Amino acid sequence: MPLVKRGGDSYTLPAASAEVLGGVRVGEGLSIDDGVLSAEGSDYELPAASADTLGGVKVGTGLEIEDGVLSATASFPEITEGDAGKVVAVKSDETGHEHKAILAATTSAAGLMSAADKTKLDGLLPLWTSAGNVTTTSTTGFSVTDDATNQAIYAPGRPLKVGSTYQIVGSYTTGAVVLTGAALTNETEYAVEYGDFLRVQKVDVNLPGAFAAEATTTAIVDLTGDPLYWDAGPAELVAVKHLIQSEDSAATTTQPEINVSIDGTDALASDSETATTRTTVGCGLLAEYGDAIEVEVVKATGGTPANDALDLSVSLLFVVK
C-alpha cells in the first residue's frame, strides 16, 4: 500500500518477514477488532504419555523433579568384592535395593543350577536321533549310502529304533546293515532312529558246575538265593545268547534246554535246544525297574543223560527305551 511521506514522496510498506519489519494481513486463526489482533482457536489438552504417544507424565514413586529436571531418587547399594555372584533386588518393604545371592534350584524353588546337577544333566542319555527312512533288503537289514556319516550311525553295536522295533547293529559292510533284533518285513520302508551306545545294556548270568541235574525255572535263585532284578528304566530284550562249556556226555537227543523269563514271562518262543550254543533274537520282551530275571533249565534228553553238562553262560542284550 503506497503511503505519502512528509515532503510529498510516496512510501510502500514492505511485507513483514523474519528479518524485515513490515505489514501483515489477518489470516486464518486470527481476528482484528479496533486495531487489536487476536488469535482464535480451542484450548489444547496435553495427552498422557504412552508407549505409542508423546505426552505428559506425572512424577511418581522413586522420582523427583526440580527446576524442570526429572531425576530418580532410588539408589543402588555399593558393589563390593563380597557381592560376587549376587544380584540387585528390591527390598521386600520397597524402601530400596540390596544385594542378594541366588540360591541353587530345588524341586520347589527356582534358582541356579549347581555344578553337581550340571554333571548329572550332562550324564543323561541323549534322545533318539532321526536317520531318515530306509527300505529293507531282507528281514534282517537294509542298505544305505556308504559314507562317513552312515559309517558312524550304523557302527556295530549301535542301538536303533526301526519302525516300532528295537534293534542293535550286528554288522556294517560298505553300506549293508545287518541287524540283531526282531524280524522285519522285507522290501518295506521304515523310519530309523539311532541312540547312544550306552542304551545297549548287557546282563551276563553264569551258572558254574553241573547246572542241569534237575529241571528248574529258577536257576538263579537256586544258585544265589535271590533272582536277578532289572535296575534300570524300561528296556526291550533284543537277544539272548547262551553257551554250555561242557555238554551232557550221554544225552543222545537234546542238550539241556535254556529259556529266560522276565517278571514270570518267558522271553523265548521256544526253549528247544539242539546245540550247546545258541543266539535267539527278536525276543521283544519289556523289562521295567524291579522286574525279576530268571534262567530256566530243562534236562537233556535221549538215551540215559549223565546230567553232567557244566558251566552255563547266558547273555541278555537290552536296548533302553
C-alpha positions in Angstrom: 0.0 0.0 0.0 1.6 3.3 -1.1 1.8 6.0 1.6 2.8 9.6 1.3 5.7 10.7 3.3 6.1 14.3 4.5 7.6 16.2 1.7 5.3 14.6 -0.9 7.3 11.4 -1.7 5.3 8.1 -1.7 6.2 5.2 0.6 5.3 1.5 0.2 5.1 -0.6 3.4 7.1 -3.8 2.9 5.7 -7.2 3.9 6.9 -8.4 7.3 9.4 -11.2 7.5 11.8 -12.7 10.0 14.3 -10.1 9.0 12.1 -7.1 8.0 9.6 -5.1 9.9 6.5 -4.5 7.8 2.9 -5.0 7.3 0.8 -8.2 7.8 -2.6 -9.4 6.8 -5.1 -11.1 9.1 -5.0 -14.8 8.2 -6.7 -18.0 9.4 -6.9 -18.3 13.2 -6.6 -14.6 13.7 -9.0 -11.7 14.0 -8.7 -7.9 14.4 -11.0 -5.5 16.2 -10.4 -1.8 16.6 -6.8 -2.4 15.6 -6.3 -5.3 18.1 -5.0 -8.5 16.6 -6.2 -11.7 18.4 -5.6 -15.4 18.0 -8.6 -17.7 17.6 -8.8 -21.4 18.5 -9.8 -24.0 21.1 -8.0 -25.0 24.3 -5.2 -27.6 24.0 -5.2 -30.7 26.3 -1.9 -32.5 26.7 -2.4 -36.3 26.3 -0.9 -38.8 28.7 2.3 -40.3 27.6 2.3 -43.9 26.5 4.5 -46.4 24.5 2.9 -45.0 21.3 2.0 -41.4 22.2 4.1 -38.4 23.2 2.6 -36.6 26.1 2.7 -35.6 29.7 3.8 -37.6 32.7 3.4 -37.2 36.5 6.1 -37.6 39.0 5.7 -41.0 40.6 7.4 -43.2 43.2 11.2 -43.1 43.1 11.2 -39.9 41.0 11.6 -36.2 41.8 11.5 -33.0 39.7 13.4 -29.8 40.4 13.6 -26.8 38.1 12.1 -28.9 35.4 14.7 -31.7 35.8 13.3 -35.2 36.4 15.6 -37.5 38.5 15.4 -40.9 40.1 15.5 -40.9 43.9 16.2 -44.7 44.2 19.9 -45.5 44.8 21.7 -48.8 44.3 24.0 -50.2 47.0 27.7 -50.0 46.5 29.1 -53.2 45.0 31.9 -54.8 47.0 34.1 -57.9 46.4 31.8 -59.9 48.7 28.9 -59.3 46.3 30.3 -61.5 43.6 27.6 -63.9 42.3 24.8 -61.8 43.7 22.1 -59.8 42.1 20.5 -56.4 42.9 17.0 -56.9 44.3 14.2 -54.6 45.6 13.8 -54.9 49.3 10.6 -56.6 50.5 9.4 -53.3 52.0 10.2 -51.4 48.7 12.4 -48.9 50.6 15.5 -49.5 48.4 17.7 -52.2 46.9 20.1 -54.8 48.3 22.5 -57.5 47.0 21.0 -60.9 47.3 22.6 -64.3 46.4 20.7 -66.6 44.1 20.4 -70.0 45.7 20.7 -73.3 43.9 17.4 -74.5 42.4 15.4 -77.1 44.2 12.3 -79.2 43.3 10.1 -76.5 44.8 12.1 -73.2 44.1 13.7 -71.7 41.0 17.4 -70.9 41.2 20.8 -71.5 39.8 22.0 -75.0 38.6 24.6 -76.4 40.8 27.8 -78.0 39.4 26.6 -81.4 40.7 23.3 -81.1 38.9 25.1 -80.0 35.7 27.2 -83.1 35.9 24.1 -85.2 36.2 22.5 -83.4 33.3 25.5 -84.0 31.1 25.3 -87.7 32.0 21.8 -88.2 30.7 21.5 -90.3 27.6 20.7 -88.2 24.5 17.4 -88.5 22.8 16.9 -90.7 19.8 18.0 -89.0 16.6 16.3 -89.5 13.2 18.4 -91.1 10.5 15.6 -90.9 7.9 13.8 -93.7 6.2 15.2 -97.0 4.8 13.8 -99.8 2.7 14.7 -103.3 3.9 16.5 -105.7 1.6 15.8 -108.7 3.8 14.1 -109.4 7.1 17.3 -108.6 9.0 18.7 -105.5 7.3 18.9 -102.8 4.7 21.4 -100.8 2.7 22.4 -97.2 2.9 24.9 -94.9 1.2 28.4 -95.9 2.3 29.8 -92.6 3.6 31.4 -91.4 6.8 28.1 -90.3 8.3 26.4 -93.7 7.9 29.6 -95.5 9.0 29.2 -93.6 12.3 25.5 -94.0 12.6 25.4 -97.7 11.8 28.6 -98.7 13.6 28.3 -102.3 15.1 26.7 -102.2 18.5 24.7 -99.1 17.8 21.1 -99.3 19.1 18.4 -98.4 16.6 14.6 -97.9 16.5 13.4 -99.3 13.2 9.7 -98.7 13.0 8.3 -99.9 16.3 11.1 -102.4 16.9 14.3 -102.0 18.8 17.4 -103.4 17.1 21.2 -103.5 17.5 23.6 -103.1 14.5 25.3 -106.5 14.1 27.5 -105.6 11.2 28.1 -102.8 8.6 29.8 -103.6 5.4 30.1 -101.0 2.6 26.6 -99.7 3.3 25.0 -103.1 4.1 23.5 -103.0 7.6 22.7 -106.3 9.3 20.6 -106.1 12.5 20.2 -108.1 15.7 16.6 -107.9 16.7 13.0 -108.7 15.7 12.5 -109.8 12.1 11.4 -107.0 9.8 9.2 -107.2 6.7 11.3 -107.4 3.5 11.1 -104.6 0.9 9.3 -102.3 3.3 10.1 -98.7 4.2 10.9 -98.0 7.9 11.7 -94.9 9.8 15.0 -95.2 11.6 16.3 -93.5 14.7 19.7 -94.1 16.4 20.7 -93.8 20.0 23.9 -93.6 22.1 25.8 -96.8 22.6 25.1 -96.6 26.3 21.5 -97.5 25.5 22.7 -101.1 24.9 22.8 -102.9 28.3 24.2 -106.4 28.6 23.3 -108.7 31.5 25.5 -111.8 32.0 24.5 -114.8 34.1 27.0 -117.6 34.9 25.9 -120.9 36.4 29.1 -122.8 37.3 29.3 -126.6 37.7 26.6 -129.1 36.8 23.7 -126.8 36.3 21.2 -129.2 34.7 21.0 -132.1 37.1 17.4 -131.1 37.7 14.8 -129.2 35.7 14.2 -125.7 37.2 12.6 -122.4 36.3 14.6 -120.5 38.9 18.2 -121.4 38.2 19.5 -118.1 39.6 17.5 -118.4 42.8 18.7 -121.9 43.2 22.4 -120.7 42.9 22.3 -117.4 44.8 19.1 -117.4 46.9 17.7 -114.4 45.0 16.6 -113.6 41.4 18.4 -111.0 39.4 16.5 -107.7 39.3 16.4 -105.3 36.5 17.5 -101.9 38.0 17.3 -99.5 35.0 14.4 -97.8 33.1 12.1 -99.5 30.6 14.1 -101.6 28.1 13.4 -104.2 25.5 15.1 -107.6 25.4 16.6 -107.8 21.9 18.6 -111.0 22.0 19.6 -113.9 24.3 22.8 -115.8 23.8 23.8 -118.9 25.8 26.9 -121.2 25.9 27.3 -124.5 27.6 31.0 -125.1 28.1 30.8 -128.8 28.5 27.7 -130.7 27.2 26.0 -133.7 28.7 28.2 -136.6 27.9 25.5 -139.2 27.4 22.4 -137.3 26.0 21.6 -138.6 22.5 18.7 -136.2 21.6 19.0 -132.7 23.0 21.3 -130.9 25.3 19.8 -129.0 28.3 17.1 -126.6 27.1 17.6 -123.0 28.2 15.0 -120.2 28.5 14.9 -116.8 30.2 11.9 -115.2 31.9 11.3 -111.6 32.9 8.8 -111.0 35.7 7.4 -114.5 35.1 7.0 -114.3 31.3 9.2 -116.5 29.1 11.4 -114.5 26.7 11.8 -117.1 24.0 9.1 -118.5 21.8 10.6 -122.0 22.1 13.2 -123.3 24.5 14.1 -126.4 22.5 17.8 -126.7 22.1 19.8 -129.0 19.9 23.3 -127.4 20.4 25.4 -126.1 23.2 25.5 -122.6 21.8 22.5 -120.5 20.5 21.6 -116.9 19.8 17.9 -116.1 19.8 16.9 -112.6 18.6 13.6 -110.7 18.4 12.5 -111.5 22.0 10.7 -108.2 22.3 10.0 -108.6 26.0 9.8 -105.5 28.1 11.8 -105.2 31.3 10.9 -102.5 33.8 12.6 -101.4 37.0 12.3 -104.1 39.7 11.4 -106.9 37.3 12.9 -110.3 38.2 15.1 -112.0 35.6 15.4 -115.8 35.8 17.0 -118.6 33.8 15.0 -121.8 33.2 16.7 -125.1 32.5 15.2 -128.4 31.1 17.3 -131.5 31.5 18.9 -133.1 28.5 17.0 -136.0 26.8 17.7 -139.1 24.8 19.5 -142.3 26.0 20.5 -142.1 29.6 21.6 -138.5 30.2 24.5 -138.2 32.6 23.3 -134.8 33.8 26.9 -133.6 33.7 26.6 -130.6 31.5 28.8 -128.0 33.0 29.2 -124.2 33.2 26.3 -122.3 31.6 26.7 -118.7 30.5 23.7 -116.7 29.4 23.9 -113.1 28.0 20.9 -110.9 27.6 21.1 -107.8 25.4 18.7 -105.0 26.1 18.0 -101.6 24.5 17.0 -99.0 26.9 14.0 -97.1 25.6 
